Amino acid sequence: MPAVHHRTVAVGDFEVFYRESGSPDAPVLLLLHGYPTSSHMFRHLIPALADRYRVVAPDHIGFGRSSAPSVDDFDYTFESLTKVTRTFLAKLGIAKYTVYVQDYGAPIAWRLALAEPESVEAVISQNGNAYEEGFVPAFWEPIWNYGADRSVENEEALRPALEREAVEWQYKHGVADETAIDPDAWEHDLALLGRPGVDRAQLNLFADYTTNRRLYPAVHDWLRTTQIPVLAVWGKNDEIFGSAGAEAFRNDVPHARVELMNGGHFLLESHLDDVVRIIEEWSSETPTC
């Protein structure tokens, strides 16, 4: 099994923690995690793909083992997280990469692609949304409400998303056998979510999510214009980002490969071997990968 290295790099006043494996000369695979997790979600995927990629997985600011400054010291928006990621990549000397996105990782990746289209060589989306079709209304209604009006009432309606029941649910829903999911995954997330001030940071990101929807027309234009290789490997039972979001990639990239699997939001916890197999097949068939 290839060694996985655990490192930090300074980005301005903050430290970005990241996991890395594979040959420095291999094509780069950038893994961008979602809420409420970190690069920890990729802990098994990283060594599994390190034979063909230089795999790099940072923790966003406010997540995982990266710095978690207060909302007074950092502007918790997706634009700010993207700026940190761009600086992080520059510090590591990474100019071109395939990007693997999940949940929050998707809007960060779309911003990276729109800012520097030549840098992104291919996209793997694992329950990482780019289309209105992907939003499951029942889940997103309190987030849209809070984005439109940060009232006390709307905040209180959203705060349960930061708590144990909701975090466990993100891992368990849509999974045929819940006993196959390692509880250490959500315990890791909960411990780091519990750091002082992280609740306010996460609420700010919930409110900012509406800005991601506004990017979608530009993202679709980028996909149509470049016809970049796209693999959407998706837990089809996800009640956050529905499978229509995976199928929608074909609207703009007709040759996109779409794989819908009998899993939920955190597909790697239940279908790691299947995801690895599909990525290996797809990358072998896709010269730029």
Secondary structure, 3 states (H helix, E strand, C coil): CCCCEEEEEEECCEEEEEEEECCCCCCEEEEECCCCCCHHHHCCHHHHHCCCCEEEEECCCCCCCCCCCCCCCCCCCHHHHHHHHHHHHHHCCCCCEEEEECCCHHHHHHHHHHHCHHHEEEEEECCCCCCHHHECHHHHHHHHHHHHCCCHHHHHHHHHHHCHHHHHHHHHCCCCCHHHCCCHHHHHHHHHHCCCCHHHHHHHHHHHCHHHHHHHHHHHHHHHHHCCCEEEEEECCCCCECCHHHHCHHHHCCCCEEEEECCCCCCHHHHHHHHHHHHHHHHHHCCCC
